Amino acid sequence: MRTVVCVALVGLSALPSSIARADDRDPVVADALLREGRKAAQEGDYRTACPKIADSYRLDPVPATLFDLADCEERLGRLASAWINYRKAADSLAPGDARIATARTKAAALEPRLAHLTVRLAPGASPGTVVKRDGVEIGKSAIGVAIPVDPGKHAVVIGEGARERRYEVLLAEGESREVVAEPLLAPPAPEEPSPLSRPPAMATVSPEAQAHRAFEGDRGTARDARTFGYVVGAVGVASLAFGVVTRVMALNKKSTIDDHCSAARVCDRTGIDAVTSAQDLQTASTVTLAVGAGGIATGALLILLNPSKPETQALAPTILPGGAGLTVTRSF
């Protein structure tokens, strides 16, 4: 029975130590650090005092320690840190503590001196963009919010994937600044259409070029018509020559017909062949002479109507016996 009691007492004695380790609290060490911190503060060494007091509060979060920490940070110029700690101390000190009024007064006095930093993301930023201020990540809800910060230099780091961009900001007391973080990753370039799907390029033609093209087109049309006129005329000349030749050949058959045909137009075999041949030659001559004459006339008309030089027209006053008039002169 005595053994059991001893075991129980051992277990109870070990319990506070286990709880302390679980809560990460150590009031003994916290008290020692607070004493050292207050001593350094009294000597004016606030850079040594503030870290010791902060560690003391971390190991044993006593409201009175928080008040000491706020006072130390104010003396170092950490106005935003002092401001928030004064407010927390006023809310956590025991009712009736004289330091509550002091903490609230000090917090109100610091508020106009606070610097503010706003971080915004430019349009096009990736949804996965990470923003950090002085190594601490800023949540998405804090983007675009003016956050109180201590005067001095601050670093804003924008991260997208494996890429980062750093902004350095220097703030004075009461100053407000805004950092607009540009996207790190460029938006995807529009896909280039394939040659098959790309619409044909539309060339821009000036009015002068259009007029020149129209003029050249008219000249080309006239030149083609004139060339066709020469061709038709040449065919007409050839047809006319063929018609003359066939007419001469038909006339040459007359002597053969006279020798082999009687006055009553009774012909032997040779005469009959000569008569038939003469009739065919005369028909061919008549047709080709008509074609030749038409071709020559058509060709000449096409050549005359489509001169090789631009037609010019001049109007000149003319005095006629019966009065005045105008003379129209055309040149080709």
Beta strands, then each sheet from edge to edge (+ up, - down):
strand 1: 115-121
strand 2: 130-133
strand 3: 136-138
strand 4: 147-149
strand 5: 152-160
strand 6: 163-171
strand 7: 176-181
strand 8: 312-320
strand 9: 323-331
sheet 1: 4+ 1- 7-
sheet 2: 3+ 2- 5+ 6-
sheet 3: 8+ 9-
end
